[in-house]
Every structure is written in structure tokens, then in C-alpha cells.
Amino acid sequence: VIFVGVHAIRILGWRIGALTTPLVMACLAFPFFSGVLVGLDTPRRLKIAVTLGMIQTLLAKTTKYALFDPTTQMAYIPLDDESKVK
């Protein structure tokens, strides 16, 4: 996944790489929290909410490590040594 993320940043650009993680989290958080707010009165709804939460966590961590972390490291490259530690 990390190898794909580096190539995706190279092809799509830094901004897309940095914005992908928050967009994935927001798009998957909405169905999860709406399912929780509607109610978990049946085991079927609980199973759906748990599955959505699991998918959200997996994809959020995957995009964070594959795209967001490399873009944050790229943001520090142009800084001088004194600015990097402040």
C-alpha cells in the first residue's frame, strides 16, 4: 500500500494526497454515525454499524499511512534546519 501511495502522490499531486485521508474519514463516518444515531435496537443494525466502523477504521489507517504521512514529510523538506525543529 505504501508503494502505491507514493506513486499516487507523484501522479495526482501533493494536495490530493493530503486531502484523501480526511475525505475518506468523512465519507465513511457519516453512514456510521447516522446508523448509530438512528438506533441500534436490532442485532442486524448493530452488525451493520460495527461493520461500517471497522471498514472506516481500516481505510482511515491505510490512507493515513500510505498518503497522509508521506505528504506531511514532504511538507518539511523545503524548510531550513532551524524551522524543522520549531
Secondary structure, 3 states (H helix, E strand, C coil): CHHHHHHHHHHHCHHHHHHHHHHHHHHHHHHHHHHHHHCCCCHHHHHHHHHHHHHHHHHHHHHHHHHHHHHHHHHHCCCCHHHHHC
